[in-house]
Amino acid sequence: MNTAALREQIQRAHQHEAETGHLTLLLEKQLPHLHPAIQLPDSDAKGVLTRFVTAYIEQVPDMLDAANDVAIKAGIESQIKPVLKIAEQYFIQPPKVMEGHVGLDSLLDEAYLAHRLVEEVNDLYIREFKQPLIPLDTTMASLIAHQLIGEAFANQLDEAVHHSVDSLLNEDSFARESVEQYRDKLTSAETGEAWKKWPCMSRQLGVDLNL
């Protein structure tokens, strides 16, 4: 994994934001039009929303490092690594659909892709193994990010995720002789203990969603 490159990219985006205020301006314009289900404090709505976006972006390399570390410790690196590499590539070489987006605005799109990829793969693993591949629930955060990105464009990003998952995993992926052994590894105490070392995975992002 090359999450150091992702962190450098995030740092450059922060520098761009400090110089331009691009993301803050975009979020300020969106505040009056957010879905009423998104709950923000009256006192500092713009600040909370900006911090949410920043945390959502910064969580991606943490998530990838954690998943890679757990995969190695649990002996399931060959199954998890391809998923993580695609999420990493979303940052390093984003799809053409994201051309023209800059700074933290661009990284919000890329973070959304990475988080949504993990969600989709988790859904497949829950269906097959009754347990997620990566026990990180960002569903609510991604619903908020979807709204911030905009319905039409976020739907295009979802399509990119579905294409990646379809090309990565299919029924044959779970039909190999090694699946039962892998199932035991995924549900083992060692895997569970490895995840407990990553408290940042349950980070509160500061925005609520009233469904």
C-alpha positions in Angstrom: 0.0 0.0 0.0 1.2 3.5 -0.8 -0.9 5.5 1.6 2.0 7.9 2.1 1.2 9.3 -1.4 -2.5 9.6 -0.4 -1.5 11.6 2.8 0.8 13.9 0.7 -2.1 14.5 -1.7 -4.4 15.3 1.2 -1.7 17.7 2.6 -1.5 19.5 -0.8 -5.2 19.8 -0.9 -5.2 21.4 2.6 -2.6 23.9 1.4 -4.8 24.6 -1.7 -7.7 25.2 0.7 -5.7 27.5 2.9 -4.8 29.6 -0.1 -8.1 29.6 -1.8 -10.9 28.7 0.6 -12.5 26.8 -2.3 -14.2 24.1 -0.4 -15.4 26.4 2.4 -17.1 28.6 -0.2 -18.7 25.6 -1.9 -20.1 24.3 1.4 -21.3 27.8 2.4 -23.3 27.9 -0.8 -24.8 24.5 -0.2 -25.9 25.1 3.4 -29.3 26.6 2.6 -30.0 23.7 0.2 -29.0 20.7 2.2 -31.6 17.9 2.8 -33.5 18.6 6.0 -32.4 15.1 7.3 -28.9 16.4 7.7 -28.6 17.8 11.2 -26.1 20.6 11.9 -25.7 22.8 14.9 -27.0 26.3 14.4 -24.0 28.0 16.0 -21.3 26.7 13.6 -22.9 24.8 10.8 -20.3 25.8 8.2 -17.4 24.9 10.5 -18.9 21.5 11.5 -19.6 20.6 7.8 -16.0 21.6 6.8 -14.6 19.4 9.6 -16.9 16.6 8.6 -15.6 16.7 5.0 -11.9 16.9 6.2 -12.4 13.9 8.6 -14.2 11.9 5.9 -11.3 12.4 3.5 -8.5 11.8 6.1 -10.1 8.6 7.2 -9.4 6.9 3.9 -5.6 6.3 4.3 -6.2 5.3 8.0 -8.8 2.8 6.8 -6.5 1.4 4.1 -3.6 1.1 6.5 -5.8 -0.6 9.1 -7.3 -3.1 6.7 -3.8 -3.9 5.2 -2.4 -4.5 8.7 -5.3 -6.7 9.7 -5.1 -8.6 6.4 -1.4 -9.4 7.0 -1.9 -10.5 10.6 -5.0 -12.6 9.8 -3.3 -14.2 6.7 -6.0 -13.0 4.3 -3.9 -10.4 2.4 -4.5 -12.0 -1.0 -8.2 -11.6 -0.6 -8.2 -8.0 0.8 -5.3 -6.4 -1.1 -7.0 -6.1 -4.5 -9.9 -4.2 -2.8 -7.5 -1.8 -1.1 -5.5 -1.2 -4.2 -8.6 -0.1 -6.2 -9.5 2.3 -3.4 -6.0 3.6 -3.4 -6.1 4.1 -7.2 -9.2 6.2 -6.9 -7.0 8.8 -5.2 -3.8 8.4 -7.3 -5.5 8.0 -10.7 -9.2 9.2 -10.3 -11.7 8.3 -13.0 -12.1 10.7 -15.9 -15.5 11.7 -14.6 -13.8 13.7 -11.9 -11.7 15.9 -14.2 -11.9 19.6 -13.3 -12.4 19.1 -9.6 -9.6 20.5 -7.5 -8.3 20.5 -3.9 -10.4 19.2 -1.1 -13.4 19.3 -3.3 -11.8 16.7 -5.6 -10.7 14.6 -2.6 -14.2 14.5 -1.3 -15.2 12.8 -4.5 -12.3 10.4 -4.3 -12.9 9.6 -0.6 -16.6 8.9 -1.4 -15.4 6.4 -4.1 -13.1 4.7 -1.6 -15.7 4.5 1.2 -18.4 3.4 -1.1 -16.1 0.6 -2.5 -15.6 -0.7 1.0 -19.3 -0.5 1.7 -20.2 -2.5 -1.4 -17.5 -5.1 -0.8 -18.6 -5.4 2.9 -22.2 -6.0 1.6 -20.9 -8.9 -0.5 -18.9 -10.3 2.4 -21.8 -10.1 4.8 -24.0 -11.9 2.3 -21.4 -14.7 1.8 -19.7 -14.9 5.3 -22.3 -13.2 7.6 -19.5 -10.8 8.6 -18.1 -7.6 6.9 -14.6 -7.7 5.4 -13.8 -4.4 7.1 -15.9 -3.7 10.3 -16.3 0.0 9.5 -19.7 1.5 9.1 -19.5 4.7 7.0 -23.0 4.4 5.6 -24.4 7.5 7.2 -21.2 9.5 6.5 -21.4 8.5 2.8 -25.1 9.4 2.6 -24.1 12.9 3.8 -21.2 13.0 1.4 -23.6 11.9 -1.4 -25.7 15.0 -0.7 -22.8 17.3 -0.6 -21.4 16.0 -3.9 -24.8 16.3 -5.6 -27.3 13.6 -6.6 -26.4 13.4 -10.3 -22.6 13.4 -9.9 -22.7 11.1 -6.9 -24.8 8.6 -8.9 -22.1 8.6 -11.6 -19.5 7.9 -8.9 -21.7 5.0 -7.6 -21.7 3.6 -11.1 -17.9 3.7 -11.1 -17.9 1.8 -7.8 -20.3 -0.8 -9.0 -18.2 -1.4 -12.1 -15.1 -1.9 -10.0 -16.8 -4.3 -7.7 -18.2 -6.3 -10.6 -14.8 -6.6 -12.1 -13.2 -7.5 -8.8 -15.6 -10.0 -7.2 -18.1 -12.4 -8.6 -19.7 -15.7 -7.6 -16.5 -17.5 -8.6 -14.6 -15.5 -6.0 -16.5 -17.4 -3.3 -16.5 -20.8 -4.9 -12.9 -21.7 -4.4 -11.8 -24.6 -2.1 -10.0 -22.1 0.1 -13.2 -20.3 1.0 -14.0 -22.3 4.1 -10.5 -21.8 5.5 -10.8 -18.1 4.6 -14.1 -17.9 6.4 -12.5 -19.2 9.6 -9.7 -16.6 9.3 -12.2 -13.8 8.8 -14.2 -14.7 11.9 -11.2 -15.6 14.0 -10.4 -14.0 17.4 -7.0 -12.8 15.9 -8.8 -10.8 13.2 -11.2 -9.3 15.8 -8.3 -8.3 18.1 -6.4 -6.8 15.2 -9.3 -4.4 14.4 -9.6 -3.4 18.1 -6.2 -1.7 17.8 -7.7 0.9 15.4 -10.1 3.1 17.5 -9.9 5.8 14.8 -12.3 3.6 12.7 -15.2 4.6 15.0 -14.4 8.3 14.7 -17.3 10.6 15.2 -17.5 13.0 12.2 -19.7 15.6 13.9 -22.8 15.6 11.6 -26.0 13.7 12.3 -28.5 12.3 9.8 -32.1 12.1 10.9 -33.7 9.4 8.8 
